């Protein structure tokens, strides 16, 4: 099994009050599969994704990646996991405002041994794949919401990750662009990569191999 959660829970303390964002979540993600996490706002979808992606540590329980407990691994090991094995598409894009499209895409490669020319070439290949090669030298403020989302997707794929995580990737874009993003996801999956997508879009559920339905911090199906 590629990724597995075991009795995963997350409790936040806000103003002296405990918030149970996630309660005893158990799931298994097979390699090469597409999993969509659905549920109402505040149900724990993004908390589950953040823990799976080692962006946060659980209060209790474990996240196992290829049999290794990644949730309580060292900071160095978690950084390796995020840098080498996964890619993440955030809902709010998180692009560098003063960097061009291709520079944003190439950003994860700065810490590798690749030279600037090699990083540029790989970034351009990914921008071509998402249909934005002509916008490679534009800054994020010069791009539409859909274009920024596709730059973020290209950035998440530039180091060829094992797993692509996406948090509401179609929430802030128009329907035509959302359809294009879903087509890109289907293409990514056809190449044997694993997709874990948080989404309210019913089409994301229809295209998935497995749907994890959440309610009040619990996985209910």
MIDOSE-1310 file (N, C-alpha, C; in nm, 2 decimals, decimal comma, always signed):
residues 221
xxxx	+0,08/-0,12/+0,00/+0,00/+0,00/+0,00/+0,09/+0,12/+0,00; +0,06/+0,22/-0,09/+0,14/+0,34/-0,10/+0,13/+0,43/+0,02; +0,01/+0,46/+0,06/-0,02/+0,56/+0,17/-0,13/+0,50/+0,26; -0,12/+0,52/+0,39/-0,22/+0,46/+0,48/-0,22/+0,55/+0,60
xxxx	-0,35/+0,58/+0,65/-0,36/+0,65/+0,78/-0,42/+0,55/+0,88; -0,37/+0,56/+1,00/-0,42/+0,48/+1,11/-0,46/+0,56/+1,23; -0,59/+0,55/+1,26/-0,65/+0,62/+1,37/-0,60/+0,77/+1,38; -0,60/+0,84/+1,27/-0,54/+0,97/+1,26/-0,64/+1,07/+1,32
xxxx	-0,59/+1,15/+1,41/-0,67/+1,26/+1,47/-0,59/+1,39/+1,48; -0,66/+1,50/+1,48/-0,60/+1,63/+1,49/-0,69/+1,72/+1,58; -0,63/+1,77/+1,69/-0,70/+1,86/+1,77/-0,63/+2,00/+1,78; -0,70/+2,10/+1,75/-0,64/+2,24/+1,76/-0,70/+2,31/+1,88
xxxx	-0,62/+2,39/+1,95/-0,67/+2,47/+2,06/-0,68/+2,61/+2,02; -0,80/+2,67/+2,02/-0,82/+2,81/+1,99/-0,90/+2,88/+2,10; -0,83/+2,98/+2,16/-0,89/+3,05/+2,26/-0,93/+2,97/+2,38; -0,85/+2,87/+2,41/-0,88/+2,78/+2,52/-0,98/+2,67/+2,49
xxxx	-1,03/+2,67/+2,36/-1,13/+2,57/+2,32/-1,07/+2,47/+2,23; -1,10/+2,34/+2,25/-1,04/+2,24/+2,16/-1,13/+2,21/+2,04; -1,07/+2,21/+1,92/-1,14/+2,19/+1,80/-1,09/+2,05/+1,74; -1,18/+1,96/+1,73/-1,15/+1,83/+1,68/-1,16/+1,83/+1,53
xxxx	-1,05/+1,87/+1,46/-1,06/+1,88/+1,31/-1,06/+1,74/+1,25; -1,01/+1,64/+1,31/-1,00/+1,51/+1,25/-1,01/+1,40/+1,36; -1,10/+1,30/+1,34/-1,12/+1,20/+1,45/-1,10/+1,06/+1,39; -0,99/+0,99/+1,44/-0,97/+0,85/+1,41/-0,99/+0,81/+1,26
xxxx	-0,92/+0,88/+1,17/-0,94/+0,86/+1,03/-0,85/+0,74/+0,98; -0,91/+0,64/+0,92/-0,84/+0,53/+0,87/-0,87/+0,51/+0,72; -0,77/+0,51/+0,64/-0,79/+0,49/+0,49/-0,66/+0,43/+0,43; -0,67/+0,37/+0,32/-0,56/+0,32/+0,24/-0,57/+0,36/+0,10
xxxx	-0,45/+0,41/+0,05/-0,44/+0,47/-0,08/-0,35/+0,38/-0,17; -0,40/+0,32/-0,27/-0,32/+0,24/-0,36/-0,24/+0,32/-0,46; -0,12/+0,27/-0,49/-0,04/+0,34/-0,59/-0,11/+0,34/-0,73; -0,10/+0,46/-0,79/-0,17/+0,48/-0,92/-0,31/+0,51/-0,92
xxxx	-0,37/+0,53/-0,80/-0,52/+0,55/-0,79/-0,55/+0,70/-0,78; -0,68/+0,73/-0,80/-0,73/+0,86/-0,78/-0,83/+0,86/-0,67; -0,80/+0,93/-0,56/-0,89/+0,94/-0,45/-0,94/+1,09/-0,43; -1,07/+1,10/-0,42/-1,13/+1,24/-0,40/-1,18/+1,24/-0,26
xxxx	-1,15/+1,34/-0,18/-1,20/+1,36/-0,05/-1,31/+1,47/-0,05; -1,43/+1,43/-0,02/-1,55/+1,52/-0,03/-1,61/+1,54/+0,11; -1,69/+1,64/+0,12/-1,77/+1,67/+0,24/-1,79/+1,82/+0,25; -1,88/+1,86/+0,34/-1,91/+2,01/+0,36/-1,79/+2,08/+0,42
xxxx	-1,79/+2,21/+0,41/-1,69/+2,30/+0,46/-1,68/+2,27/+0,61; -1,55/+2,26/+0,66/-1,53/+2,24/+0,80/-1,54/+2,10/+0,84; -1,55/+2,00/+0,75/-1,56/+1,86/+0,78/-1,43/+1,79/+0,81; -1,32/+1,86/+0,78/-1,19/+1,80/+0,80/-1,11/+1,76/+0,68
xxxx	-1,16/+1,79/+0,56/-1,10/+1,75/+0,44/-0,95/+1,80/+0,43; -0,93/+1,93/+0,44/-0,80/+1,99/+0,43/-0,71/+1,95/+0,54; -0,76/+1,92/+0,66/-0,68/+1,87/+0,77/-0,62/+1,74/+0,73; -0,71/+1,65/+0,68/-0,66/+1,52/+0,64/-0,55/+1,53/+0,53
xxxx	-0,58/+1,61/+0,43/-0,48/+1,63/+0,33/-0,34/+1,68/+0,38; -0,35/+1,78/+0,47/-0,23/+1,84/+0,53/-0,15/+1,73/+0,61; -0,22/+1,65/+0,68/-0,15/+1,54/+0,75/-0,09/+1,44/+0,66; -0,16/+1,40/+0,55/-0,11/+1,31/+0,46/+0,02/+1,36/+0,38
xxxx	+0,02/+1,49/+0,36/+0,13/+1,56/+0,29/+0,24/+1,60/+0,39; +0,23/+1,57/+0,51/+0,33/+1,60/+0,61/+0,35/+1,76/+0,62; +0,24/+1,83/+0,60/+0,25/+1,97/+0,63/+0,21/+2,01/+0,77; +0,16/+1,91/+0,84/+0,13/+1,92/+0,98/+0,15/+1,79/+1,05
xxxx	+0,15/+1,79/+1,18/+0,17/+1,66/+1,25/+0,04/+1,63/+1,33; +0,00/+1,50/+1,34/-0,12/+1,47/+1,40/-0,11/+1,48/+1,55; -0,23/+1,49/+1,62/-0,23/+1,48/+1,76/-0,21/+1,33/+1,81; -0,27/+1,24/+1,73/-0,25/+1,10/+1,75/-0,27/+1,02/+1,62
xxxx	-0,23/+0,90/+1,62/-0,24/+0,82/+1,49/-0,12/+0,84/+1,41; -0,12/+0,78/+1,29/+0,00/+0,78/+1,20/-0,04/+0,79/+1,05; +0,05/+0,84/+0,98/+0,05/+0,84/+0,83/+0,16/+0,76/+0,78; +0,14/+0,65/+0,71/+0,24/+0,56/+0,67/+0,26/+0,57/+0,52
xxxx	+0,38/+0,60/+0,48/+0,42/+0,61/+0,33/+0,51/+0,50/+0,30; +0,47/+0,41/+0,21/+0,54/+0,29/+0,18/+0,59/+0,21/+0,30; +0,50/+0,21/+0,41/+0,53/+0,13/+0,53/+0,61/+0,21/+0,63; +0,65/+0,34/+0,60/+0,72/+0,42/+0,69/+0,63/+0,52/+0,76
xxxx	+0,64/+0,54/+0,89/+0,57/+0,64/+0,96/+0,63/+0,78/+0,93; +0,56/+0,85/+0,84/+0,61/+0,98/+0,80/+0,56/+1,09/+0,89; +0,45/+1,07/+0,96/+0,39/+1,17/+1,04/+0,47/+1,22/+1,16; +0,55/+1,12/+1,22/+0,64/+1,16/+1,33/+0,78/+1,14/+1,29
xxxx	+0,81/+1,15/+1,16/+0,95/+1,14/+1,12/+1,02/+1,27/+1,15; +1,15/+1,28/+1,14/+1,23/+1,40/+1,17/+1,19/+1,51/+1,07; +1,22/+1,63/+1,10/+1,19/+1,74/+1,01/+1,27/+1,72/+0,88; +1,39/+1,67/+0,88/+1,47/+1,64/+0,76/+1,40/+1,54/+0,68
xxxx	+1,35/+1,43/+0,74/+1,29/+1,32/+0,66/+1,16/+1,37/+0,60; +1,08/+1,45/+0,68/+0,96/+1,51/+0,62/+0,98/+1,60/+0,50; +1,09/+1,68/+0,51/+1,13/+1,77/+0,40/+1,16/+1,69/+0,28; +1,23/+1,57/+0,30/+1,27/+1,48/+0,19/+1,14/+1,43/+0,12
xxxx	+1,04/+1,39/+0,20/+0,92/+1,34/+0,15/+0,84/+1,44/+0,07; +0,84/+1,57/+0,12/+0,77/+1,67/+0,04/+0,84/+1,71/-0,08; +0,98/+1,71/-0,07/+1,06/+1,76/-0,19/+1,07/+1,65/-0,30; +1,08/+1,53/-0,25/+1,12/+1,42/-0,35/+1,00/+1,34/-0,39
xxxx	+0,90/+1,32/-0,31/+0,80/+1,22/-0,34/+0,66/+1,27/-0,36; +0,63/+1,39/-0,32/+0,50/+1,45/-0,34/+0,50/+1,58/-0,41; +0,39/+1,62/-0,47/+0,36/+1,76/-0,52/+0,23/+1,80/-0,46; +0,22/+1,94/-0,44/+0,10/+1,99/-0,37/+0,05/+2,11/-0,45
xxxx	-0,08/+2,11/-0,48/-0,14/+2,22/-0,55/-0,24/+2,28/-0,44; -0,21/+2,41/-0,40/-0,29/+2,47/-0,30/-0,40/+2,55/-0,36; -0,51/+2,57/-0,29/-0,62/+2,64/-0,34/-0,59/+2,79/-0,37; -0,50/+2,85/-0,29/-0,47/+2,99/-0,31/-0,34/+3,01/-0,39
xxxx	-0,30/+2,91/-0,46/-0,19/+2,91/-0,56/-0,05/+2,92/-0,50; -0,03/+3,02/-0,41/+0,10/+3,04/-0,34/+0,22/+3,06/-0,44; +0,20/+3,14/-0,54/+0,30/+3,17/-0,64/+0,38/+3,29/-0,59; +0,51/+3,30/-0,63/+0,59/+3,41/-0,60/+0,55/+3,53/-0,69
xxxx	+0,51/+3,64/-0,63/+0,45/+3,75/-0,71/+0,55/+3,82/-0,80; +0,68/+3,82/-0,77/+0,78/+3,89/-0,85/+0,86/+3,79/-0,93; +0,82/+3,67/-0,95/+0,88/+3,57/-1,03/+0,79/+3,54/-1,15; +0,85/+3,52/-1,27/+0,77/+3,48/-1,39/+0,71/+3,34/-1,37
xxxx	+0,62/+3,31/-1,47/+0,56/+3,18/-1,47/+0,66/+3,07/-1,47; +0,76/+3,07/-1,55/+0,85/+2,96/-1,56/+0,94/+2,96/-1,43; +0,97/+3,07/-1,38/+1,05/+3,07/-1,26/+0,98/+3,01/-1,14; +0,85/+3,04/-1,13/+0,76/+2,98/-1,03/+0,76/+2,83/-1,05
xxxx	+0,75/+2,78/-1,17/+0,74/+2,64/-1,19/+0,88/+2,57/-1,16; +0,99/+2,64/-1,19/+1,12/+2,58/-1,16/+1,16/+2,59/-1,02; +1,09/+2,67/-0,94/+1,13/+2,69/-0,80/+1,17/+2,56/-0,72; +1,09/+2,45/-0,73/+1,14/+2,33/-0,65/+1,27/+2,27/-0,70
xxxx	+1,32/+2,31/-0,81/+1,44/+2,25/-0,87/+1,56/+2,33/-0,83; +1,54/+2,45/-0,76/+1,66/+2,53/-0,72/+1,75/+2,45/-0,63; +1,70/+2,37/-0,54/+1,78/+2,30/-0,45/+1,84/+2,17/-0,51; +1,82/+2,14/-0,63/+1,88/+2,02/-0,70/+2,01/+2,06/-0,77
xxxx	+2,07/+1,97/-0,83/+2,20/+1,99/-0,90/+2,18/+2,05/-1,04; +2,05/+2,07/-1,08/+2,03/+2,12/-1,22/+2,07/+2,26/-1,23; +2,13/+2,30/-1,35/+2,16/+2,43/-1,37/+2,04/+2,51/-1,42; +2,06/+2,64/-1,43/+1,95/+2,73/-1,46/+1,89/+2,69/-1,60
xxxx	+1,97/+2,66/-1,70/+1,92/+2,62/-1,83/+1,84/+2,50/-1,82; +1,88/+2,40/-1,74/+1,81/+2,27/-1,73/+1,67/+2,30/-1,66; +1,68/+2,38/-1,56/+1,55/+2,41/-1,48/+1,46/+2,48/-1,58; +1,51/+2,57/-1,66/+1,42/+2,65/-1,75/+1,36/+2,55/-1,85
xxxx	+1,44/+2,46/-1,90/+1,39/+2,36/-2,00/+1,28/+2,27/-1,94; +1,30/+2,23/-1,82/+1,20/+2,14/-1,76/+1,07/+2,22/-1,73; +1,09/+2,34/-1,68/+0,97/+2,43/-1,65/+0,89/+2,45/-1,78; +0,96/+2,48/-1,89/+0,89/+2,51/-2,02/+0,82/+2,38/-2,07
xxxx	+0,87/+2,27/-2,05/+0,80/+2,14/-2,08/+0,67/+2,13/-2,01; +0,67/+2,16/-1,88/+0,55/+2,15/-1,80/+0,45/+2,26/-1,84; +0,50/+2,38/-1,86/+0,41/+2,49/-1,90/+0,34/+2,46/-2,04; +0,42/+2,39/-2,13/+0,36/+2,35/-2,25/+0,25/+2,25/-2,23
xxxx	+0,28/+2,16/-2,13/+0,18/+2,05/-2,10/+0,05/+2,11/-2,05; +0,06/+2,22/-1,98/-0,07/+2,28/-1,92/-0,12/+2,39/-2,01; -0,06/+2,41/-2,13/-0,11/+2,50/-2,22/-0,07/+2,65/-2,20; +0,04/+2,67/-2,13/+0,08/+2,81/-2,09/+0,22/+2,85/-2,13
xxxx	+0,27/+2,78/-2,23/+0,41/+2,82/-2,27/+0,42/+2,96/-2,32; +0,32/+3,02/-2,38/+0,32/+3,15/-2,43/+0,31/+3,25/-2,31; +0,28/+3,21/-2,19/+0,27/+3,30/-2,08/+0,38/+3,27/-1,98; +0,49/+3,21/-2,02/+0,60/+3,17/-1,94/+0,67/+3,29/-1,87
xxxx	+0,67/+3,40/-1,94/+0,75/+3,52/-1,88/+0,65/+3,62/-1,82; +0,53/+3,59/-1,80/+0,44/+3,68/-1,73/+0,44/+3,66/-1,58; +0,42/+3,76/-1,51/+0,41/+3,76/-1,36/+0,27/+3,71/-1,32; +0,26/+3,65/-1,20/+0,13/+3,61/-1,16/+0,02/+3,71/-1,17
xxxx	+0,05/+3,84/-1,14/-0,06/+3,94/-1,15/-0,11/+3,96/-1,29; -0,03/+3,92/-1,39/-0,07/+3,93/-1,53/-0,15/+3,81/-1,58; -0,17/+3,71/-1,50/-0,24/+3,59/-1,53/-0,38/+3,58/-1,47; -0,47/+3,51/-1,54/-0,60/+3,49/-1,48/-0,59/+3,39/-1,37
xxxx	-0,70/+3,37/-1,30/-0,71/+3,27/-1,19/-0,68/+3,13/-1,24; -0,74/+3,10/-1,35/-0,72/+2,97/-1,41/-0,58/+2,95/-1,46; -0,51/+3,05/-1,51/-0,38/+3,04/-1,55/-0,28/+3,03/-1,43; -0,31/+3,10/-1,33/-0,23/+3,08/-1,21/-0,24/+2,94/-1,15
xxxx	-0,36/+2,89/-1,15/-0,38/+2,75/-1,11/-0,30/+2,65/-1,19; -0,30/+2,67/-1,32/-0,22/+2,58/-1,40/-0,07/+2,60/-1,38; -0,02/+2,72/-1,36/+0,12/+2,74/-1,32/+0,15/+2,66/-1,19; +0,06/+2,67/-1,09/+0,08/+2,60/-0,97/+0,08/+2,45/-0,99
xxxx	-0,01/+2,40/-1,08/-0,01/+2,26/-1,11/+0,12/+2,21/-1,18; +0,17/+2,30/-1,27/+0,30/+2,26/-1,34/+0,41/+2,26/-1,23; +0,41/+2,36/-1,14/+0,51/+2,36/-1,03/+0,51/+2,23/-0,95; +0,39/+2,19/-0,92/+0,38/+2,06/-0,84/+0,42/+1,94/-0,91
xxxx	+0,43/+1,94/-1,04/+0,47/+1,83/-1,12/+0,61/+1,83/-1,17; +0,68/+1,94/-1,15/+0,81/+1,96/-1,21/+0,91/+1,86/-1,17; +0,90/+1,81/-1,05/+1,00/+1,72/-1,00/+0,95/+1,57/-1,00; +0,84/+1,55/-1,08/+0,79/+1,42/-1,11/+0,76/+1,34/-0,98
xxxx	+0,66/+1,39/-0,90/+0,63/+1,33/-0,77/+0,55/+1,20/-0,79; +0,57/+1,12/-0,68/+0,49/+0,99/-0,67/+0,34/+1,02/-0,65; +0,31/+1,12/-0,56/+0,18/+1,15/-0,53/+0,15/+1,30/-0,56; +0,04/+1,33/-0,62/+0,00/+1,47/-0,63/-0,12/+1,50/-0,54
xxxx	-0,10/+1,59/-0,45/-0,21/+1,64/-0,36/-0,27/+1,77/-0,42; -0,40/+1,78/-0,42/-0,46/+1,91/-0,46/-0,58/+1,94/-0,37; -0,57/+2,07/-0,32/-0,67/+2,12/-0,23/-0,77/+2,21/-0,30; -0,89/+2,17/-0,33/-0,99/+2,25/-0,40/-0,93/+2,31/-0,53
xxxx	-0,87/+2,23/-0,62/-0,80/+2,29/-0,73/-0,89/+2,36/-0,83; -1,03/+2,34/-0,83/-1,12/+2,40/-0,92/-1,21/+2,50/-0,86; -1,18/+2,54/-0,73/-1,27/+2,62/-0,66/-1,28/+2,77/-0,71; -1,16/+2,82/-0,75/-1,15/+2,96/-0,79/-1,14/+2,98/-0,94
xxxx	-1,18/+2,89/-1,02/-1,16/+2,90/-1,16/-1,29/+2,88/-1,23; -1,30/+2,92/-1,36/-1,42/+2,91/-1,44/-1,44/+2,76/-1,48; -1,56/+2,73/-1,52/-1,59/+2,59/-1,55/-1,51/+2,53/-1,67; -1,48/+2,61/-1,77/-1,40/+2,56/-1,88/-1,26/+2,52/-1,83
xxxx	-1,20/+2,61/-1,75/-1,07/+2,58/-1,70/-1,07/+2,47/-1,61; -1,18/+2,46/-1,53/-1,19/+2,34/-1,43/-1,19/+2,21/-1,51; -1,26/+2,21/-1,62/-1,27/+2,09/-1,71/-1,13/+2,06/-1,76; -1,05/+2,16/-1,80/-0,92/+2,13/-1,85/-0,83/+2,08/-1,74
xxxx	-0,84/+2,13/-1,62/-0,76/+2,08/-1,50/-0,79/+1,94/-1,48; -0,92/+1,90/-1,48/-0,96/+1,76/-1,46/-0,91/+1,67/-1,57; -0,90/+1,72/-1,69/-0,84/+1,64/-1,80/-0,69/+1,62/-1,78; -0,63/+1,72/-1,72/-0,48/+1,71/-1,69/-0,47/+1,61/-1,58
xxxx	-0,55/+1,61/-1,48/-0,55/+1,51/-1,37/-0,56/+1,37/-1,43; -0,66/+1,35/-1,52/-0,68/+1,22/-1,57/-0,55/+1,17/-1,65; -0,49/+1,26/-1,72/-0,36/+1,23/-1,79/-0,25/+1,19/-1,69; -0,24/+1,27/-1,58/-0,14/+1,24/-1,48/-0,16/+1,10/-1,42
xxxx	-0,29/+1,07/-1,39/-0,32/+0,93/-1,34/-0,29/+0,82/-1,44; -0,31/+0,85/-1,57/-0,28/+0,75/-1,67/-0,14/+0,72/-1,68; -0,05/+0,80/-1,63/+0,09/+0,78/-1,63/+0,14/+0,71/-1,50; +0,04/+0,66/-1,42/+0,08/+0,58/-1,31/+0,10/+0,66/-1,18
xxxx	+0,07/+0,79/-1,18/+0,09/+0,87/-1,06/-0,04/+0,86/-0,97; -0,02/+0,89/-0,85/-0,13/+0,88/-0,75/-0,19/+1,02/-0,72; -0,32/+1,03/-0,73/-0,39/+1,16/-0,70/-0,47/+1,16/-0,58; -0,46/+1,26/-0,49/-0,54/+1,27/-0,38/-0,59/+1,42/-0,38
xxxx	-0,72/+1,43/-0,41/-0,78/+1,56/-0,44/-0,90/+1,59/-0,34; -0,89/+1,71/-0,27/-1,00/+1,76/-0,19/-1,08/+1,84/-0,29; -1,21/+1,81/-0,29/-1,30/+1,89/-0,39/-1,45/+1,88/-0,35; -1,52/+1,99/-0,37/-1,66/+1,99/-0,37/-1,72/+1,95/-0,50
xxxx	-1,64/+1,96/-0,61/-1,69/+1,94/-0,75/-1,73/+1,79/-0,77; -1,86/+1,76/-0,80/-1,90/+1,62/-0,81/-1,83/+1,55/-0,93; -1,78/+1,63/-1,02/-1,71/+1,56/-1,13/-1,58/+1,50/-1,08; -1,52/+1,56/-0,98/-1,40/+1,50/-0,92/-1,43/+1,37/-0,86
xxxx	-1,55/+1,36/-0,80/-1,59/+1,23/-0,74/-1,61/+1,13/-0,85; -1,68/+1,17/-0,95/-1,71/+1,08/-1,06/-1,59/+1,02/-1,13; -1,48/+1,09/-1,13/-1,36/+1,05/-1,20/-1,27/+0,96/-1,11; -1,30/+0,96/-0,98/-1,21/+0,90/-0,89/-1,23/+0,75/-0,88
xxxx	-1,13/+0,68/-0,84/-1,14/+0,54/-0,81/-1,20/+0,51/-0,67; -1,18/+0,61/-0,58/-1,23/+0,60/-0,44/-1,27/+0,74/-0,39; -1,38/+0,75/-0,33/-1,43/+0,88/-0,27/-1,43/+0,86/-0,12; -1,36/+0,95/-0,05/-1,36/+0,95/+0,10/-1,46/+1,06/+0,14
xxxx	-1,57/+1,03/+0,20/-1,67/+1,12/+0,24/-1,65/+1,16/+0,39; -1,64/+1,29/+0,42/-1,61/+1,34/+0,55/-1,73/+1,42/+0,61; -1,74/+1,40/+0,74/-1,85/+1,48/+0,81/-1,80/+1,50/+0,95; -1,80/+1,62/+1,00/-1,76/+1,66/+1,14/-1,63/+1,59/+1,18
xxxx	-1,53/+1,59/+1,09/-1,40/+1,54/+1,13/-1,38/+1,39/+1,11; -1,49/+1,32/+1,07/-1,48/+1,18/+1,06/-1,50/+1,13/+0,91; -1,43/+1,02/+0,88/-1,45/+0,96/+0,75/-1,58/+0,87/+0,77; -1,68/+0,90/+0,69/-1,80/+0,82/+0,71/-1,82/+0,72/+0,59
x	-1,74/+0,73/+0,49/-1,74/+0,63/+0,39/-1,62/+0,63/+0,30
